[in-house]
Amino acid sequence: MEAKDAAANYLTALDKHVIHGSLDEVADLFLNEDKQLVLDFSESRELIVLQPTTKRRPLERTSLRWSLLHSPYRHLAKDQDFCYLETIKPYRTEDGRRGWAKCMHSIKHPACPEFTDASSIKVNRGELFYCGIFFEETNEVGVLDATFYYNLKRDKVPPVLLPVVLKSRGKRNSELLNHYVKTAQTILYSKKQMLTMALQLQADKCCGACSNQLSMWRPKDKCLFCGSVH
């Protein structure tokens, strides 16, 4: 009976979507220090790094995080904050396909105390129970199956809101991921094109501004046509 009561206090949602990109591209959105994509939350801070990424394990990371989720219906429910352990690591499915997971589970920690009623930040402490996002390769190159699994304690949120919020969150997150993967691909392609052009101009000894032919006898020269210095 106690187990049933405990299960009834959590709301579970499972959503599946297609992501157009590779596992490495998706992982880079979260692990690259210049990107550090945050899904599901309005704000997020990494408090303690327990297992950093390494050259040997570039796709693994474990840390303690604090995150804030703004309520979409503030007249009905307060904002929520979460203190949780986040584990990111690759895996393989039973049929040998590559996968990559980002899992979260709430814990209590001195580095992440709950805000009191006297605090200027008015939030309720929420709980995540073994939630996660799982990406798996498919038979089609550059296409991933993404599974969004949410399991949240519902005691401080009106029960009518959670199913709607969680369902829309999975769809929104998949759209964001596809957008950011495509943006990263476009930026990388542009950089490669610029590098190729620069190498070609260097090989041809041409001006990078106007493509005018430069002297091959001097390492530095000023373009006689447009005045650019090389």
C-alpha positions in Angstrom: 0.0 0.0 0.0 2.8 2.4 0.9 4.5 1.7 -2.5 1.3 2.5 -4.3 0.9 5.7 -2.4 4.5 6.7 -3.2 4.0 6.0 -6.9 0.7 8.0 -6.9 2.6 11.0 -5.7 4.7 11.2 -8.9 3.6 12.1 -12.4 5.3 10.2 -15.2 5.5 11.3 -18.8 7.2 9.5 -21.7 7.6 11.3 -25.1 9.5 10.3 -28.2 10.8 12.5 -31.0 13.2 12.5 -33.9 16.4 14.5 -33.8 18.3 15.3 -37.0 22.0 15.1 -36.0 24.6 12.7 -34.7 25.3 11.7 -31.1 28.5 13.7 -31.0 26.7 16.8 -32.3 24.0 16.5 -29.6 26.5 15.8 -26.8 28.5 18.8 -27.9 25.5 21.1 -27.3 25.5 20.1 -23.6 29.2 19.5 -22.9 30.9 22.2 -24.9 31.8 25.0 -22.5 30.9 27.6 -25.1 27.4 26.2 -25.6 26.2 24.4 -22.4 22.6 24.0 -23.6 20.0 23.8 -20.8 16.7 22.1 -21.6 13.7 21.8 -19.2 14.7 24.7 -17.0 14.6 28.5 -17.1 17.9 28.8 -15.3 20.6 26.2 -14.3 23.9 26.2 -12.4 26.5 23.5 -12.1 27.5 23.6 -8.4 30.0 20.7 -8.0 31.7 18.7 -10.7 32.0 15.1 -9.4 33.4 13.5 -12.7 34.6 15.9 -15.4 34.9 15.0 -19.0 38.3 13.8 -20.0 40.1 12.9 -23.3 39.5 9.3 -22.5 35.8 9.8 -21.7 34.8 13.0 -23.6 31.1 12.2 -23.5 30.8 11.5 -19.7 30.2 13.9 -16.9 28.6 13.8 -13.4 27.8 16.9 -11.4 25.5 18.4 -8.8 23.2 21.0 -10.3 20.6 23.6 -9.1 17.9 24.6 -11.6 14.9 26.9 -11.6 11.7 26.4 -13.5 9.4 29.3 -14.0 5.7 28.4 -13.7 3.8 29.0 -16.9 0.7 29.7 -14.7 2.0 31.8 -11.8 -1.5 32.6 -10.6 -2.0 28.9 -9.9 1.5 27.6 -9.0 4.8 29.0 -7.8 8.1 28.6 -9.6 10.0 25.5 -8.7 13.7 24.9 -8.0 15.5 21.6 -8.1 18.7 20.2 -6.5 19.8 17.1 -8.4 22.6 14.8 -9.5 23.1 14.9 -13.2 24.9 12.0 -14.9 25.8 12.1 -18.6 27.3 9.1 -20.4 27.2 7.0 -23.5 25.8 3.5 -23.7 25.0 0.7 -26.1 21.6 -0.9 -26.7 21.0 -4.6 -26.8 21.2 -4.7 -30.6 24.5 -2.8 -30.5 23.4 0.7 -31.3 25.1 3.7 -29.8 23.2 5.8 -27.3 23.8 8.8 -25.1 21.9 9.6 -21.9 21.5 12.7 -19.7 19.9 11.5 -16.4 18.7 13.5 -13.3 17.7 12.5 -9.8 17.0 14.9 -6.9 19.1 14.7 -3.8 19.6 16.8 -0.7 23.0 18.6 -0.3 24.4 21.4 1.9 25.6 23.2 -1.2 22.0 23.5 -2.4 19.7 24.3 0.6 16.0 25.0 0.2 14.9 28.6 0.1 12.9 29.6 3.3 9.7 31.5 3.4 11.7 34.6 4.5 13.8 34.4 1.4 13.3 37.0 -1.4 13.1 34.1 -3.9 9.6 32.6 -3.7 9.8 29.0 -5.0 8.8 25.5 -4.0 11.5 22.8 -4.0 10.5 20.2 -6.6 11.7 16.6 -6.9 12.9 14.7 -9.9 12.8 10.9 -9.7 15.2 9.2 -12.2 14.3 11.5 -15.1 16.3 11.6 -18.3 16.7 12.2 -22.0 18.0 9.3 -24.1 19.4 9.6 -27.6 19.9 6.5 -29.8 21.2 6.0 -33.3 18.8 4.7 -36.0 19.4 2.9 -39.3 19.5 6.3 -41.0 22.7 8.2 -40.7 22.3 11.5 -39.0 18.9 10.7 -37.5 18.4 9.9 -33.7 15.5 8.6 -31.7 15.1 10.8 -28.6 13.2 9.6 -25.6 12.1 12.2 -23.0 11.3 10.6 -19.6 9.9 12.8 -16.8 9.0 11.6 -13.3 8.2 14.5 -11.0 6.7 14.8 -7.5 3.3 16.4 -7.8 2.5 17.5 -4.3 3.1 21.2 -4.8 1.7 21.6 -8.3 -2.0 21.5 -9.3 -2.4 18.0 -10.8 -4.3 19.4 -13.9 -1.2 21.4 -14.9 1.6 18.8 -14.9 0.4 16.5 -17.7 -0.1 19.5 -20.0 3.3 21.1 -19.1 5.3 17.9 -19.5 3.7 16.9 -22.8 4.4 20.3 -24.3 8.0 20.3 -22.8 9.0 17.2 -24.8 7.8 18.7 -28.1 9.4 22.0 -27.4 12.7 20.4 -26.4 12.9 18.3 -29.5 12.3 21.5 -31.6 15.0 23.3 -29.8 17.5 20.5 -30.2 16.8 20.3 -33.9 17.2 24.0 -34.2 20.5 24.2 -32.3 22.0 21.1 -34.1 21.2 22.7 -37.5 22.6 26.0 -36.3 25.8 24.3 -35.1 26.1 22.4 -38.5 25.7 25.7 -40.4 28.4 27.5 -38.4 30.8 24.5 -38.8 30.2 24.4 -42.5 30.8 28.2 -42.8 34.1 27.9 -40.9 35.2 25.0 -43.1 34.3 27.0 -46.2 36.2 30.1 -44.9 39.3 27.9 -44.1 39.2 26.3 -47.5 39.0 29.7 -49.1 41.9 31.1 -47.0 44.1 28.1 -47.8 43.3 28.4 -51.5 44.1 32.1 -51.5 47.3 31.5 -49.6 48.3 28.8 -52.1 47.4 31.1 -55.0 49.1 34.1 -53.4 45.9 36.2 -53.9 44.5 39.1 -51.9 41.9 37.9 -49.4 39.9 41.1 -49.9 39.7 41.4 -53.7 41.5 38.2 -55.0 44.1 40.3 -56.9 47.3 38.4 -57.6 50.2 39.1 -55.1 53.9 38.9 -55.6 55.3 35.4 -54.9 58.7 36.8 -53.9 57.8 38.6 -50.7 56.1 36.9 -47.6 54.2 40.2 -46.9 52.9 42.5 -49.5 50.4 45.3 -50.0 47.7 44.7 -52.6 48.2 47.3 -55.4 44.6 47.0 -56.3 42.7 47.5 -53.0 45.5 48.4 -50.6 45.0 45.5 -48.1 48.1 44.4 -46.3 48.9 40.6 -46.2 
